[in-house]
Amino acid sequence: MNKYNRKEQAIRAFVFVGGIFFALTLRAQEYVMDPDWPKPLPEGIEWGQVPNVTIDQEGFIYAFHRSDPPVLKFDSEGNLVDSFGSSQWVALPHGFRLTPEGNIWTTDYQRQSGHTITKIDTKGNILLRLGARGFAGTGPNTFNGPADVAQAEDGSFFVADGHWNNRVVKFDASGRYLLEWGGKGSGPGQFDVPHTILIDRRGRVFVGDRSNERIQLFSQEGEYLTEWDQFGRPSGMFIDHEDVLYVADYEKLRGVTYGNAENGEVLGFIEGSEPEGVVVDLDGNVYTGEVTGGQGGDGYIIRKFIKQ
């Protein structure tokens, strides 16, 4: 190889690396935090920790926060339009996920009076509840710190019984126990705090195995498929209508990593929050829920990141 060929290769390598850097810079600028969202809460309501957020079919954003009332509903401009629930219904809010028919699954992981999962409608009416308040168990109808719930199109649902049981439990639409898998460990199909769970358009069950710093993928019968370790320590997950996976990580990466939900290819990263929960609207704007106080120090709020 002569010096001209070596020089040409060096130039090509420089251009390639520079192109990657430029692309990553563009991705870093793809989202900008909206400092005016949400609007201040009315007198008598104060923010608590926000472990999770969700969005309904009309585009309203819901925050599940650790204060009374536990559910706050916002419009697209950040105005509070409704609130409901009480500590008599949920002791320590945690999981919060919309169902295909437009209801919401919630979890309560408080050690003394929690250990339940509850399905509600968007007015706060209780539709179904499993578990026994204040009783932690490993049986088919008891939980020990349930973290999240994901519902399939046929109505069956999967509970990430994640804080202390390290398992996934499947029920039919009526709440009848069907099967479970897991156990504490780091091997395929084992968990160390399965903290978040969802189902993609292909019917695969995604489990955010937080302390193992990976996402494990399963069939709906619990068959291990694969795992991804490129999304940090997953605390919350959401897949948008364009099949993009968003993963919230407030412990390691401190931001939201997003990527292709089909193959796990990472597409970008959103900084500016310490998120435990994440949700995305139809315009691609990202909302995060925080429990740590956030990088801005004002904490205990949800943040909106506008897609540019």
N, C-alpha and C positions, 0 to 999 in steps of 0.2 A: 504494500500500500504506500503510495507516494504522499508527500506532505500536503498536496492539494486535496486529496481524498480525505485525509485525516482532518484537515481544516473544514471541509464541507460537512463531515459527520459531526464535528464539534458545533458548528453553526446550527445544524438540524436539532441536535440535542438541546442546545440553548433555547431555540425557538419552542421546542416541545415542552420543556420545563417551564418556560415563561408562559406558555399557553395554559398549562395546568394552574399556575399561580394566579393568572388573570381570571380563569374560570372560577377558582375558589373565592377570589375577591368579590366577583360578581354575586356568587351565592351568599356570601356573608352580608352583602348589601340588599339581599332580596326581601328582607323583613325589617320593619322599623317599628319600635314600640310606640303606641299611642299614649301620650302622657295624660290625656283627658278621658281615658276610659278605664274603669267605670266612673260615673258621676258620684259625688259624695252621697253617702247613705242618709236617709231622713233621720231626724232626731228620734232616739229610742232604739235604734238598731246599730250595733257596733260589729265590726269585723272580728271574726275569729279565724283560726287557721283554716285554710281551704285545701283539703286533701284532694278534691276532685271537682271537675266541671263536666257538664254535658250540654248538648244542644238538641232542641226538638225539631220536628219537621217543618215548623214555621220560621225557624231561625232564631228563636229566643234562646239565650244563654242562661244556664242554671249553675249557681255555685252551691256546693254542699259544704257548709262551713261549720266550725265548732263554736257556735253561739246560737242564741235564740232570736228569731226562728231559724232552724238549720238550713232551709232551702230559700235561696234568693233568686228571683227571675229577672233578667235584664233584657231590654230590647237592643237592637243593633247599635244604638247611640250611647248605650251604657246607662240608661235610665232604669231604676228599679221599678218594675211594674207589678210585682206580686211577691209575696213571701208566705211560707207556711211551714207547718211542723212544729214540734216542741221536743224538749228533752224527755218527755214521757214516751215519745215515739222512738227516738234514737238517742242513745247516751253519748256515743263518740262517733260522729260521721266518718266514713272512710270511702268505700266503693260507691260509684254513682255512674250508671250507664244506661243509655236509652235502649229500648227493645225495638224489634222490627215493627211492632204495631203502635209504637209511640208512647209506651209507658216507661217507667224508670225502675231499674233495680238498684237497691241501696244495701250497704252492709254496715254493721255496727260491731266494732271490735273491742269495745271497752271491757276490761277484764272482769269487773265486778257486776255489771248489769247489761253487758252486750251479748256478743256471740250469736247474733241473728242476721238474717237476710230478709229484706222486705221489698215487695213489688208495689209501687204506688202509681197512680195516674198523675197527670201534670197539674192536678189541683190538690194533691197530697192525700187522696183517699187510698187507704190500704186495700190492696187486691189479694195479696198472698204473703204469708210470713212463714218462714221455717227457722228452726232452732229454738232454744229456750233461753229467755232473757236471764243473764247472770249465771248460766250453767254451761261450762266448757266440757265438750265431750269429743270422742272419736268415733261415735256410732254413725249410722246412716242418716240420722236426722238431727244430729248435733254438730256444732262447729267449735273451733277454738281460735278466735281472732280472724274471722273471714275477711278477706281483703277486697274481693271483686267478684262480679257475676257477669257472664256473657250468655246471651240467648240466641239460639239457632232459629232458622226460619220456620221449623216445625213446632216451635214453642218449647222444646227441651232446652235446658239451661245448665251451665257449668259454673261451679263455685270454686274460686281459688281460695281454699281454706288455708290461708297462707302464713299467718304470723306464727302459729305454733304447731299446726298439724302437718304442714308441708305435703299437701295433697290437692288433687282436683277431684271434685265430686259431681257426677252427672245425675240430673233428675228429668223426668218427663214434664210435660206442660202443666200437669196438675200438682206437681211437687212430689211425685213418687220416686223414691231412690232407684237408680238403675245400675250404676257402677262407679268405681273410683280407681285412681292410680296415683302413684307417687311414693313418698317416703323420703326421709332426710338423707341427703347425699349429693354427690356431684356427678354421678354417672348419668347416662341417657335415661330419661324418665324419672329421675330423682330430682328433688328440689331442696333449695335452701332459701326460704321465704318467696314462694310464688305470689307475687304482689299485685299483678295485673293480668287480665285475661281478655281475649276477644276472639271473634270468628271472622275470617276473611271471606271474600266472595267465592272462593273455591271450597269453602266448608272446612278449612283447616283451623284448628284451635291453636292460637298463639298464647303461650304462657311466659310472662316476664318473670324469670327466675332471678330475683334481684341480687341476692348475696352471692350467687354463682356467676353474676355478671354476664347473663346470656338470655336469649329468647329461645325457648324450645317450641317446636311445631309438632302437632299430633293430629291424627285422625279423630273423628268424633267418638270413636270407640277406644281411644286411649293409646293407639299405636304410635310409637315414636317415629317421626319422619326425618327431622334434621334439627340443627340448632345454629343460631347466629350469635356471635360475640362482638359484633362491631357497633353495638348501640349502647355501650356503657352499662350502668346499673339501672335496669328499667323499673321505674316506679309507676308509670302510667303509659298507656298506648291508645292510639286512635288511628283508624284507616279512613281516609276521605273518599269522596266519590270518584276521584281520579286514580284510586288504588295506590295512594302514597301512604306509607306507614310513618307515623310520628311517635317518637319515644321520649318521654320525659325522664330526666335524670337529675335529681337535685344533690346527689352525694358525690359523684365522681366527675362527670363532665360538666355539670351545672348548666344545663340548657336542654334544648330539644334537638335530637338528631332525627332527620327524616330521610326516607329511602324508598326504594321500590318494594312494594309489599309482596310481589310475586317471588323475587329472587334475593331480596335483602341488600341489593346494591345501595350504598349510601349516596345520597344526592346533596346533602347539605346539613348545616347546623345553625340553630337560632340561639344566640346568646342574649343575656340581659335579664334572666330570671333564674330562680332556683326551683324548678317545677316538680311537683309530685303528680299532678294531673294535667292532661292536655286534651283539647278538642279543636276542631277546625270547621269553619263555616263554608258555605258553597262558593264564596269568593276567594277562598284560600287563606283567609285571615286566621291566625292561630291564637288561642286563648289558653293561658296556663293558670293553674292553681298552686299556691305556695303554702308551706307549713313552717318554713324556717325564718321568715322575715325578709327574705329576698336580698338581692345584691344592692338594691337601692336603700335598704335599711328601713323602708316604710312598711313593708311586710304585711302578711296576713291578708292579701288581696288577690284578685285575679288580674292578669295583665293581658292586653290585646296587642298582638304584633300584626301590623298591616302588611299584606303582601304587595310589593312594589310592581 
